[in-house]
Amino acid sequence: MFLGEYEYKIDPKGRIAIPPRFRGQFMEGIVLAKGLDHYIIACTPKLWQEVSERFNTLPFARSKQRRMGRIVFSSSFSLELDEQGRVLLPSPLRQHAEIKESLVIAGVNTYLEIWSKELWDKEQAQMEDDAWQIFEGMETRQ
């Protein structure tokens, strides 16, 4: 389970450190992809395989599914952490997430999100404003 938020800076070579407490979960590699809200998704290869398998059940005859496949998979990168627990953020993903220097890595249960510090601050403010509506709209199990 990935929890918490961690601030880092991108180094001159475009690498970021993965928080030490999570590095063991990425021993088999890390998959980075565009998130829908201008962030980068970071997940384990196992989780990415599950996403891929679910995607494979969708009908390819539909244009929305084909386009979704292009969005998801063409912007994805399978990478390895270096000996110091860093990973290179590919340029297309840095541009998508508007990451220039400071960033935040947020744990989101089964995956990580990598945000520019500026966009994360805006997202945090929006979440705080909308929290009551989000939780009120959730159904509870009985």
Residue, then its C-alpha position, 0 to 999 in steps of 0.5 A: m500500500f502506498l501512503g503519504e506525500y513526499e517532496y523532491k526535486i528533479d535532478p539535472k539529468g531528469r531523474i527523481a528519487i522514489p521514496p525509500r520506503f517504496r523502493g522495495q516494491f519496485m525491484e522488478g521495475i516501474v511503469l510510468a504513464k500519463g495521468l488524466d489530471h496532468y500528473i504521472i502514474a507510477c505503478t509496479p509491473k504487476l499492477w500494470q499487467e493487471v491494467s493491461e489484462r483488463f484493457n484486453t477484455l474491451p472490444f477493439a471494434r469501438s473507436k473509444q477503446r482504440r483511442m483509450g489504448r493509444i492514450v494509455f499505452s503509447s504514453s507509458f514507459s517501463l523503467e528500472l530504478d538505479e542503484q540510488g533508487r532514482v528513475l528517469l522521468p521521460s521528457p514527454l511525461r515531464q512535459h505532460a505533468e509540467i514538472k520543472e523542478s519541485l515535485v510531489i510523489a503522492g501515495v494513492n493506495t495501489y500506485l503513486e502519482i507524481w505531480s509538479k509541486e505547483l499543480w499538486d498545491k492547486e489539486q490539494a486546495q481543490m480537494e479540500d474545497d470539494a471534500w464534503q461533496i466527494f464524501e457525501g456522494m459516496e454510497t456506504r456499505q451496510 
